[in-house]
Amino acid sequence: MNQLNAIPVEVINHYNNLHRFKKSGFVNPAKIDFVRSEIAMIERDFPGIKEAQ
């Protein structure tokens, strides 16, 4: 839980929104790689975020 406290709330919200958007089906197929790369970048920069969700 300490790792989660170190993650800014804006990053957590952005991460959650990206996942919601990806699951919604409204992502342009040409842009899905961008959404996936954003998620991967956040998971790389904040390793504890994946377990916290």
Backbone hydrogen bonds in HBPLUS format (Angstrom, degrees):
<---DONOR---> <-ACCEPTOR-->    atom                        ^
c    i                          cat <-CA-CA->   ^        H-A-AA   ^      H-
h    n   atom  resd res      DA  || num        DHA   H-A  angle D-A-AA Bond
n    s   type  num  typ     dist DA aas  dist angle  dist       angle   num
A0005-ASN N   A0001-MET O   3.22 MM   4  6.57 152.3  2.31 148.1 154.9     1
A0006-ALA N   A0003-GLN O   3.07 MM   3  5.20 137.5  2.25  99.5 111.5     2
A0007-ILE N   A0004-LEU O   3.08 MM   3  5.29 157.9  2.13 107.4 114.4     3
A0011-VAL N   A0008-PRO O   2.99 MM   3  5.41 126.8  2.28 107.2 120.1     4
A0012-ILE N   A0008-PRO O   3.19 MM   4  6.62 159.3  2.23 152.6 158.3     5
A0013-ASN N   A0009-VAL O   2.92 MM   4  6.13 163.4  1.95 151.0 155.4     6
A0014-HIS N   A0010-GLU O   2.95 MM   4  6.09 158.8  1.99 143.4 149.4     7
A0015-TYR N   A0011-VAL O   2.87 MM   4  6.03 162.8  1.90 152.1 157.0     8
A0016-ASN N   A0012-ILE O   2.94 MM   4  6.16 164.1  1.96 151.9 155.8     9
A0017-ASN N   A0013-ASN O   2.88 MM   4  6.05 158.1  1.93 148.9 155.3    10
A0018-LEU N   A0014-HIS O   2.89 MM   4  6.11 155.1  1.96 150.2 156.6    11
A0019-HIS N   A0015-TYR O   3.14 MM   4  6.44 158.3  2.19 147.9 153.2    12
A0020-ARG N   A0016-ASN O   2.96 MM   4  6.24 159.8  2.00 149.7 155.5    13
A0021-PHE N   A0017-ASN O   2.85 MM   4  5.99 163.4  1.87 151.6 156.3    14
A0022-LYS N   A0018-LEU O   2.86 MM   4  6.03 158.5  1.91 147.8 154.0    15
A0023-LYS N   A0019-HIS O   2.99 MM   4  6.17 157.3  2.04 148.5 154.0    16
A0024-SER N   A0020-ARG O   2.95 MM   4  6.02 126.5  2.25 140.3 154.5    17
A0024-SER N   A0021-PHE O   3.22 MM   3  5.08 136.9  2.42  93.2 105.2    18
A0031-LYS N   A0028-ASN O   2.70 MM   3  5.26 155.5  1.76 122.3 130.8    19
A0034-PHE N   A0031-LYS O   2.98 MM   3  5.31 128.0  2.25 106.5 119.9    20
A0035-VAL N   A0031-LYS O   3.25 MM   4  6.70 154.7  2.32 151.6 158.3    21
A0036-ARG N   A0032-ILE O   2.95 MM   4  6.22 165.3  1.97 153.5 157.4    22
A0037-SER N   A0033-ASP O   2.88 MM   4  6.00 152.1  1.96 142.0 149.9    23
A0038-GLU N   A0034-PHE O   2.93 MM   4  6.16 150.0  2.02 146.6 154.5    24
A0039-ILE N   A0035-VAL O   3.05 MM   4  6.33 161.3  2.08 151.4 155.8    25
A0040-ALA N   A0036-ARG O   2.92 MM   4  6.14 162.7  1.95 148.3 153.4    26
A0041-MET N   A0037-SER O   2.88 MM   4  5.99 152.7  1.95 142.9 150.3    27
A0042-ILE N   A0038-GLU O   3.06 MM   4  6.31 160.5  2.09 150.3 154.6    28
A0043-GLU N   A0039-ILE O   2.97 MM   4  6.22 161.7  2.01 152.4 157.8    29
A0044-ARG N   A0040-ALA O   2.89 MM   4  6.07 143.0  2.03 142.7 152.9    30
A0045-ASP N   A0041-MET O   2.90 MM   4  6.12 161.3  1.94 150.8 155.6    31
A0046-PHE N   A0042-ILE O   2.82 MM   4  5.79 146.7  1.93 149.3 157.9    32
A0049-ILE N   A0046-PHE O   3.04 MM   3  5.75 168.5  2.05 128.4 132.2    33
A0052-ALA N   A0048-GLY O   3.24 MM   4  6.33 145.0  2.37 144.3 154.1    34
